[in-house]
Amino acid sequence: MYNTINEILLVEDNKSDAILTIRALKKHNLANSLIHLVDG
């Protein structure tokens, strides 16, 4: 299996939704390269 790093750009203005999304991504080891923007 290949280990690739995918960049994720999360644009979410609701803090609670952002926290839940980031938590889920980390739980599945998908948040290696994550950028969170509050307003796009």
C-alpha positions as CSV (number, residue, x, y, z in Angstrom):
1,M,0.0,0.0,0.0
2,Y,1.3,3.5,-0.8
3,N,1.6,6.1,1.8
4,T,0.5,9.4,0.2
5,I,-0.2,12.7,1.9
6,N,-3.3,14.5,0.6
7,E,-3.8,18.1,1.4
8,I,-7.2,19.0,2.8
9,L,-8.7,22.4,2.7
10,L,-11.6,22.8,5.1
11,V,-13.6,25.9,4.7
12,E,-16.2,26.0,7.5
13,D,-17.4,29.1,9.4
14,N,-19.2,27.1,12.1
15,K,-16.7,26.2,14.8
16,S,-18.6,23.2,16.1
17,D,-18.9,21.7,12.6
18,A,-15.2,22.3,12.0
19,I,-14.2,20.6,15.3
20,L,-16.3,17.6,14.5
21,T,-14.9,17.3,10.9
22,I,-11.3,17.6,12.1
23,R,-11.9,15.1,14.8
24,A,-13.3,12.6,12.4
25,L,-10.4,13.1,9.9
26,K,-7.9,12.6,12.7
27,K,-9.6,9.5,14.0
28,H,-9.2,7.9,10.5
29,N,-5.6,9.3,10.1
30,L,-6.6,11.6,7.3
31,A,-5.6,15.0,8.8
32,N,-1.9,14.9,8.1
33,S,-2.0,18.1,6.0
34,L,-5.1,20.1,6.9
35,I,-5.8,23.8,6.4
36,H,-8.9,25.2,8.1
37,L,-10.2,28.5,6.8
38,V,-13.1,30.2,8.6
39,D,-14.3,32.2,5.6
40,G,-13.6,31.5,1.9
